Amino acid sequence: MDIKAQIRQYIAKNLLFSDNGFGYDDDASFLEEGIVDSLGVMELVLFIEEKFGVKVKDEDLTPDNFDSINKLGNFIQHRLA
């Protein structure tokens, strides 16, 4: 399963509590759509650090890195490169 698919699955199950998957476009803003709140961001950070072994620094917590599936996936791929 690719990185973005794993993020979609995690958010759907653990943040949206949905068995029907992630019902948004990969460019949908987590904040504007109400998909992820501040607590959800912290849960995502823990997921990313545990699942992908990527250390997320405070300065990484920006909308450019954490506001959509695509942005988050790109952030992780860049850190793994």
N, C-alpha and C positions, 0 to 999 in steps of 0.2 A: 504494500500500500504506500503510495507516495505521501510526501509531507503534508500537502494541502488536504488530501483525503483524511489523513489522521487528525488534522486540526478540525475539519468539518465534523468528523465523528465525535471527537471529544466535546466540542461546543454543544452539539445537538444533545448528546447524552447527559453531560454534566452541568451545563449552564442553562440550556433551554428545556431540559427534561423531556426530550422528544424521542419517541421511537420511530418517527417518520423522517428522520434525517434533518439536514440543515436546509431549510427552505428559502434560502437567500442566494443571490448572486455572489460570486467570489469577490466582487468589488464593493459589495454593500458595506457601508460604514457601521462598525460595531456600535459606536456611540450614537450616531444619528438614528439608527434603527432600533436602539434599545436592546441590542443583542447581548452586550457585555457591559456591566457596570464596573465601578472601581474594585469591588471585591472579586468580580469575575476576571479582571485583569491580573490580580494577584494569583488566582487559581491557574490562569493561563501560563503565567511565569513559572509556577511550580511544575506544571505539565511539561513545558518546553525544556526546563532544566533536567527533569527526570527522564523524559522520553528520548530527547535528542542529545543530552549531555552538553547543552549550550548554556553558558553562564550569562544571565541577563543582568546588566548593570542598571543602576537607577537612570543614567543618562540615555539608556536604550528605550525607556518607556515613553515613547513619543507616538503621536498619531501616524507619523511616517512609517513606523515599524509595527504598530499594534492595532490599526484601525480597520483591517479587513483580512479576509483569508489570504488574498494575494499578497498584501503587504507583510503579513506575518510569515507566510511561506517563504517569501523572498528574503526576509530578515534571517530566518533560520538557515536557508540554503547558503546565504552569504557567509554566515558565521561558521558553517561546516566546511566551507571551501578552503 
